[in-house]
Amino acid sequence: MKKLFGFLALFAACLGISPALFAAELPSQVAIIGYHRFENPAKDPLAITPEHFRKQMQEIKDAGIPVISMDDFLAWRKGEKTLPEKSVIITIDDGYNCTYNHAWPILKEFGYPFTFYVYSGYIGTGGRAVTWDQLAQLRDAGVDIGGHSVSHDNLIKPRRVKPNDYDGWLANEFSGIKDLLKEKLGIEAKTFAYPYGIQNEKVRQAGTAAGYQALFTVSGKKVTKDTAAAEIGRYVVQSDKPQTFSAALHFGASQMTPGSKPAGASTQSSGPSLEVTPTHGSTVADDRPEISLNLSGIPDIDPKSIEMRISGIGQVPATFDPVSSVVSYRPTQRLHAQKITVQVKAKSGKQRADTAWEFFRDPSASSMAEMMMEPPKETKPAKSSPGA
């Protein structure tokens, strides 16, 4: 198929017709991979060793998957550029100087672009924090730098913000870091990564109002041109969950047979796990989280046969995207139970393809992953402001 479209594009060019008309026929998907810290030894799940990171970059190269820049991604989303059928974006969160000291040299070896998400309350505070001079060097080398808030607090339920002050505080979390990056580095932050991936409709609207072209969560799923700009998923790499990185690089049909369950839901599954959001066993703060399942690993799915059931609600009117093969639903009513079970049934040819997974809801979002994403207390100032 690739060769056919390549021939048609060449033929079109000879006739003076834009090859983009043919390239657009190929559906593109992007896997966005997120990292946090690079240290040896890795002290917690959100840190990996530089050697492990280099190995993963080599895996991307060996798989023949191009790593694209954020600018190319945004241009593709606007219809200004075409992308390969599959590609990867690399992002790094929080603003640790190990990104400058360890990750950047490795990324330069491979010639891979990346986006560095920083928040103003941590920059230049000493210890393991990145400095403004280091950020300037990264900027000058072409590294994309994006917003990660002012305080790195829970954007839905901040710890020390009065209800009457919430709207102004939330707006400043998006605009404060954007304004500071403009002032200090002369750059326009185009994208934003939600701290901990926590967001809801009000948070998404505030991010969009601040002028960000794309806002990123931590829910791993492939991105298509039609993915909502304010809730783009990322595969966040953890040293204790190697399957996350493997899932990010898996674009084709999996070996998973109809009737089996995602990895973690059953020990009987074989081959790569199906991509689900929220991920199996994860904890979310949102009481109306987007719930989705990527069915690209199951052949010959009949869209009309797809049924999704959510514990406490029952069957829901989920939507199916034939391009990405993702079935999804965002609850219109709040999920009150602590443990949520999701079941999806569909027909694969003449067979049933059923699966199920579970996740947990905790309004305080006090999961281990959230705590691990906090910078060390001794280097974090008691108060932060856009001008800090």
C-alpha positions in Angstrom: 0.0 0.0 0.0 2.8 2.4 0.8 4.5 1.7 -2.5 1.2 2.4 -4.3 0.6 5.7 -2.7 4.3 6.6 -3.2 3.8 5.9 -7.0 0.6 7.9 -7.1 2.3 10.8 -5.3 5.2 10.8 -7.8 2.7 10.6 -10.7 0.8 13.5 -9.2 3.9 15.6 -8.9 4.6 15.1 -12.6 1.1 16.4 -13.4 1.5 19.3 -11.0 -1.0 17.9 -8.5 -0.1 18.2 -4.8 1.2 14.9 -3.5 -0.5 15.8 -0.2 -3.8 14.8 -1.7 -2.6 11.2 -1.9 -0.5 11.2 1.2 -3.6 12.2 3.2 -5.1 8.9 2.2 -2.7 7.1 4.6 -4.1 7.4 8.2 -1.3 8.5 10.6 -1.0 7.7 14.3 1.4 9.2 16.8 2.7 7.7 20.0 3.7 10.3 22.6 6.1 9.0 25.2 6.7 10.7 28.5 9.7 10.6 30.9 10.5 12.2 34.2 14.0 11.5 35.6 17.2 9.8 34.5 19.4 8.5 37.3 21.6 5.6 38.3 20.4 3.8 40.2 16.7 4.6 39.6 15.3 5.5 43.0 11.6 5.1 42.2 9.4 3.9 39.3 9.3 7.3 37.6 13.1 7.3 37.2 15.0 5.2 34.7 18.8 4.8 34.3 20.5 6.6 31.4 21.5 3.2 30.1 17.9 2.0 30.0 16.9 5.3 28.3 19.6 4.8 25.6 18.3 1.2 25.1 14.8 2.5 24.5 16.0 5.1 22.0 17.8 2.3 20.2 14.6 0.2 20.2 12.7 3.1 18.5 15.5 3.3 15.9 15.6 -0.5 15.3 11.8 -0.5 14.9 12.2 2.1 12.1 9.7 4.5 13.7 10.6 8.2 13.0 10.8 10.5 16.0 9.1 13.8 15.0 9.2 17.3 16.6 6.3 19.0 18.3 6.2 21.6 15.6 5.7 18.9 12.9 3.0 17.3 15.1 1.1 20.7 15.4 1.5 21.4 11.7 0.0 18.0 11.0 -2.9 18.6 13.3 -3.6 21.9 11.4 -3.5 20.1 8.0 -0.3 21.9 7.0 1.9 18.8 7.0 1.7 15.1 6.4 3.2 12.4 8.7 4.2 8.8 8.3 1.7 6.2 9.2 3.3 5.8 12.5 5.7 8.2 14.5 6.8 9.0 18.0 7.2 12.2 20.0 9.4 12.2 23.1 8.5 14.4 26.1 10.1 14.9 29.5 8.3 16.5 32.5 9.0 18.6 35.5 12.3 20.3 35.0 15.0 18.1 36.5 18.5 18.9 35.5 19.1 15.2 34.7 17.3 16.0 31.4 20.1 18.4 30.6 22.9 16.3 32.0 21.8 12.8 30.9 18.8 12.6 28.5 19.8 15.4 26.2 23.3 14.0 25.3 21.6 10.6 24.4 18.9 12.3 22.4 21.6 14.2 20.5 23.3 10.9 19.7 20.2 9.7 18.0 19.3 13.0 16.5 15.9 12.9 18.2 13.9 16.1 18.9 12.0 16.3 22.2 9.8 18.6 24.3 10.7 19.6 27.8 7.8 20.5 30.1 8.8 22.8 33.0 6.9 24.6 35.8 8.0 28.0 37.1 8.0 27.1 40.8 10.9 24.7 40.3 13.2 26.3 37.8 16.4 27.6 39.2 15.7 26.5 42.8 18.9 24.5 43.2 19.4 20.9 43.9 18.2 18.8 41.0 16.3 21.6 39.3 17.2 22.8 35.8 18.6 26.4 35.6 17.5 29.2 33.3 21.0 29.1 31.7 20.5 25.4 30.9 17.1 26.0 29.5 18.6 28.8 27.3 21.1 26.3 26.0 18.4 23.8 25.2 16.4 26.5 23.4 19.4 27.5 21.3 19.9 23.9 20.3 16.3 23.7 19.0 14.7 21.8 22.0 11.0 22.6 22.4 10.0 23.9 25.8 6.4 23.7 27.0 4.3 24.6 30.0 3.8 22.4 33.0 2.0 25.0 35.3 3.3 27.5 37.9 3.0 25.3 41.0 2.7 21.7 39.8 -0.4 21.4 42.0 -3.5 19.3 41.3 -5.4 21.6 38.8 -8.8 20.3 39.9 -8.3 20.4 43.7 -5.3 22.5 44.6 -4.0 22.1 48.2 -4.0 25.7 49.4 -6.4 27.7 47.2 -9.7 29.1 48.5 -12.8 28.3 46.4 -13.4 32.0 45.6 -9.8 32.3 44.3 -9.9 29.1 42.2 -10.8 30.5 38.8 -8.0 33.2 38.9 -5.5 30.7 40.3 -6.3 28.2 37.5 -6.0 30.7 34.8 -2.6 31.8 36.2 -1.4 28.2 36.3 -1.6 28.2 32.5 -0.7 31.8 31.7 1.9 32.2 34.4 4.4 29.7 33.0 3.6 30.8 29.5 4.4 34.4 30.3 7.6 33.5 32.2 9.0 31.4 29.3 8.3 34.4 27.0 10.0 36.8 29.4 13.0 34.7 30.3 13.6 32.8 27.0 11.7 34.7 24.4 9.7 31.7 23.4 6.0 31.0 22.9 5.0 27.9 24.7 2.6 26.1 22.3 1.8 23.0 24.4 1.1 22.1 28.0 1.3 19.0 30.1 -1.2 18.7 32.9 0.6 18.0 36.3 -0.1 14.3 37.1 -2.3 14.2 34.0 -5.2 15.5 36.2 -7.8 17.5 34.3 -11.6 17.9 33.8 -13.7 20.0 31.5 -13.1 23.3 33.4 -9.3 22.7 33.4 -9.3 21.8 29.7 -11.3 25.0 28.9 -8.8 27.1 30.9 -5.9 25.6 29.1 -7.5 26.2 25.7 -8.3 29.8 26.7 -4.6 30.4 27.6 -3.7 29.7 23.9 -2.2 26.3 24.0 -2.5 24.4 20.8 -2.3 20.9 22.5 -2.6 19.8 26.1 -1.3 16.4 27.3 -2.5 13.8 29.8 -0.7 10.7 31.0 -3.2 8.2 29.6 -1.4 6.1 27.0 -3.2 5.9 23.6 -2.3 6.6 20.0 -3.1 10.1 18.7 -4.8 10.7 15.4 -5.5 14.0 13.7 -9.0 14.0 15.2 -7.9 13.5 18.9 -9.3 16.3 21.0 -6.6 18.9 21.4 -7.1 19.4 25.2 -6.8 15.7 26.1 -4.0 14.1 24.1 -2.7 11.0 25.7 0.9 10.0 26.5 2.6 6.7 27.4 4.4 7.6 30.7 7.4 5.3 31.1 8.0 3.8 34.5 10.9 1.5 35.4 8.6 -1.1 36.9 6.2 -1.2 33.9 8.2 -2.1 30.8 4.9 -2.9 29.0 4.1 0.8 28.7 7.0 1.5 26.4 6.3 -1.7 24.4 2.7 -0.6 24.0 3.8 2.8 22.7 5.8 1.2 19.9 3.0 -1.2 19.0 1.0 0.2 16.1 -0.1 -2.9 14.2 -2.4 -5.7 15.0 -1.5 -7.6 18.2 -1.4 -11.3 18.7 -4.1 -11.1 21.3 -7.0 -13.5 20.6 -10.7 -12.6 20.9 -12.1 -13.3 24.3 -8.8 -12.6 26.2 -8.3 -9.7 28.6 -5.7 -6.9 28.8 -2.5 -7.7 30.6 -3.1 -7.4 34.3 -6.7 -8.3 34.0 -6.0 -11.9 33.3 -2.9 -14.1 33.4 -4.2 -16.0 30.4 -3.7 -13.3 27.8 -1.0 -13.7 25.2 0.8 -11.2 23.1 0.8 -7.4 23.6 -2.0 -6.0 25.8 -4.8 -3.9 24.4 -4.5 -0.2 25.1 -7.1 1.0 27.7 -7.7 4.3 29.3 -7.6 4.7 32.3 -4.9 2.0 32.4 -5.7 -1.2 34.3 -5.1 -0.8 38.0 -4.5 2.9 37.8 -5.9 5.6 40.0 -7.6 8.7 38.7 -9.0 11.9 40.3 -11.5 12.8 37.6 -15.0 11.7 38.5 -15.9 11.7 34.7 -12.7 10.3 33.1 -12.6 9.5 29.4 -12.8 5.7 29.2 -11.4 4.1 26.0 -10.2 0.9 24.4 -8.1 0.5 21.3 -9.4 -2.4 19.3 -6.8 -2.2 16.5 -5.4 -5.5 17.7 -8.6 -7.3 17.0 -9.3 -8.1 13.3 -12.6 -7.6 11.5 -14.4 -5.8 14.3 -18.1 -5.1 13.6 -18.7 -1.5 14.8 -22.4 -2.1 15.3 -21.7 -5.0 17.7 -19.6 -3.0 20.2 -21.0 -2.7 23.7 -19.4 -0.9 26.6 -20.6 -1.4 30.2 -19.4 0.6 33.2 -20.0 -0.6 36.8 -22.5 1.7 38.5 -23.9 2.9 35.2 -24.6 -0.1 33.0 -24.4 0.0 29.2 -23.3 3.4 27.8 -23.5 5.0 24.3 -19.8 4.6 23.5 -18.5 5.9 20.2 -16.2 4.1 17.8 -13.6 5.8 15.6 -13.0 3.6 12.5 -9.7 5.4 11.8 -8.0 4.8 15.2 -10.2 1.7 16.1 -10.8 3.3 19.5 -14.1 2.9 21.3 -14.5 5.6 23.9 -17.0 7.2 26.3 -16.9 10.1 28.8 -19.5 9.6 31.6 -22.2 12.3 31.9 -22.7 11.4 35.5 -20.2 11.2 38.3 -18.5 7.9 39.1 -18.9 7.5 42.9 -17.5 4.0 43.4 -13.9 3.6 44.4 -13.3 0.7 42.0 -14.7 0.9 38.4 -15.0 -2.1 36.1 -15.3 -1.6 32.4 -16.5 -4.4 30.0 -16.4 -4.2 26.3 -18.0 -6.7 24.0 -17.8 -6.9 20.2 -17.9 -9.3 17.3 -14.6 -10.2 15.5 -15.8 -11.9 12.3 -18.1 -14.7 13.6 -16.4 -14.8 17.0 -16.9 -12.8 20.2 -14.2 -10.4 21.3 -14.8 -9.6 25.0 -12.5 -7.9 27.4 -12.6 -6.1 30.8 -10.4 -4.0 33.1 -10.7 -2.0 36.2 -9.4 1.3 37.6 -9.8 3.2 40.8 -11.1 6.6 41.6 -9.5 8.8 44.3 -10.5 12.5 44.4 -7.3 13.3 46.4 -5.2 11.8 43.6 -2.7 10.7 46.3 -1.4 7.8 44.3 2.2 6.7 44.4 2.8 8.0 40.9 1.6 11.5 41.9 3.8 11.6 45.0 6.8 10.4 42.9 6.3 13.2 40.5 6.8 15.8 43.2 10.3 17.4 43.3 12.3 16.9 46.5 10.9 19.1 49.2 14.3 20.5 50.1 14.6 22.1 46.7 11.1 23.3 46.3 10.3 26.8 47.5 7.5 27.3 50.0 5.8 29.8 47.6 6.0 30.3 43.9 4.9 33.0 41.5 5.1 33.6 37.8 8.1 35.8 38.4 10.0 33.4 40.6 
